[in-house]
Amino acid sequence: MPITIADVAARAKVSKTTVSRVLNGKGELDESTAARVRAVIEELGYVPSARAVGLARGRTRVVGMLVPSLTWPWIGEVIQGAVDVLETERYGLLLFTCNRGEESMRQFGAQVSAKSFDGLLVIEPEGTLDYIATLHARGLPVVLIDDRHQASGQIPSIGTTNHDGAGSAARHLLEIGRTRPLMITGPDRFGCTQQRLTGFATAYAEAGHPITDDRVRTGDFTAAAGAAGVRAALESGVDFDAVFAHNDLAAIGAMRALLDNGKRVPQDVAVVGFDDIPTAAHTQPPLSTVHQPLREMGEAAARALLGHFEGTPLPNRPTVIPTTFTPRASTVL
């Protein structure tokens, strides 16, 4: 038979109301009584109804999280960071993906209408930013984990230093004597693409080695695009001694194409990525990359949301967690 609140009350020799107050953190209670009740709850393994506790507290103690897809190679790190914080504070996570497009968003909207969660963490599925901003304006607490530098200030956000991160990649390549880099970008429509392009190109221009248009190839953050960018540059006779790809997948594709075409990495061409996904340390050779603080971004977003529930206003400007550079054997012998 399931353990009930009445069982806890009987074992602790208190009323059900007292047990309820301990569970909900409400009311003035003698600390020794509260400790005895908590000990009995632990002893009996009592798990209160989440719905009942939510009603008593005026909230569900569940946080929603909307993401584009679980197949993105870095997304698990962000989610894990958020979960680490939420579980510590005894919150649940209700995860939504946008794998089925409009149907997914309809199902998500139904859960919003049902008030199934107290607040929302978002890695924006492309094209949903206006909708998320509307939800926030209507009173749903939202924190955007802004991986693409798309936030306009309407939504509290956690971001990172795309411009400076790309600059650190450029300085590393310059320090090892690589003055003719090929850059494989992400999609032009993303803010992070523009920041990474500008940060990298500015560092090279300041060092007296401006990057010409023939050494910039537009990609889409996939390994196939990284490989295609390298092949196109080789076929057109572009002279380059390094590749900076705007994410690790593209960098991995670029390395594969270089090796397939008889180029040694890093002896002939050094390769740098961006993200520092778990796979980056295990490529052959291991990939030098700009480390995005993915787990830290998830943690910070969750802390901001839980702080809001306790009365701390959500930040009215982006919270920025800096990148760091991780050198490995794709650039350093």
C-alpha positions, 0 to 999 in steps of 0.5 A: 500500500502507498504511504500516505500523509496520514501514515507520516503524521501517525508515526511522527505523532503530529497532525496531518496539517503539521506534516503539510506545513513541513512539506510546504515550508509554511507556518511557524514550526518548532525545529525539533518537530519539523526535524522529526517529521522530515526524519519520518518522511525519509524513513517511510519513503513518503513521496508527496503528490506533486500536484497537491504540493504545487497547489498548496504552494501556488506553483508546480515546482516544475520548469519547462525547457524548450529546445530545437532537438536532442540530436545537436551534439552540445545540447546535452551539456546545456540540459545537464547544467540546468538539471544539476541546478533544478534537481538540487533544488528539488524541481522537475524538468519538463522537456519539449523539442521541436522535432515535428515543427508546428505539431510540436509547438502546438503540443508545447502551447497546450502545456503552456495554457495548462500551466504545467510549469512555473517558468521556461528555459529556452534554446530557441527553435528557429523562428520561435523567438517572437512567440517566446517573447510574447509568452514572457510579456504575458507573464511567463518567466522565461530565460533564453540560453542564447547560443546564437546571439539572437536575443534582442533584450526582450527576454532575459538571456544567458550568452557567451563571448562569440567575438572574443572567442573567435579572436582567441582562435585567431591569436592562437593561430597567429602565435604558431605562425599561421597567417593564411587561414581559411574560415568556414562560417555558420549560417549568415542569419545567426548573430553568432556567425557574424560575431565569430567572423568579425572577431576572427577577421579583426584579429588577423587584420590587426596583425597585418594579415587581412582575410580575403573573400576567397578564404571565407566559405559559408557553411551550416554548422555541419561536418558536410559543410566543413568538408565541402568548404575545404574541398572547394578551396583546394579545387580553386587553388586557394592558398591556406595554412589553417582552418577556423570553422565556426563549430566543431562539427564543421572543423571535424569535416574539414579535417577529414577532407584535408586528410583525404586530400593528402594534407597533414594536420597540423603540419600542413594545415592547422584546424580550430573549431568552436564549441568544445563538444565531447567528441572534440577531444577524441578526433584524430588528431584531437581538435583545438577549439574555443570552449563554449561554457555550455554546462555553465550556461545551463546552470546560470539560466536555471539559477536565474529562473529559480532566483526569480521564483524566490523574489530576485528579479530576472536580469534585464540585460544579457548575462555573459559567460566567457569562452576559453581556448583549448589547444590540442594536437590539431594545431600544436605538435 
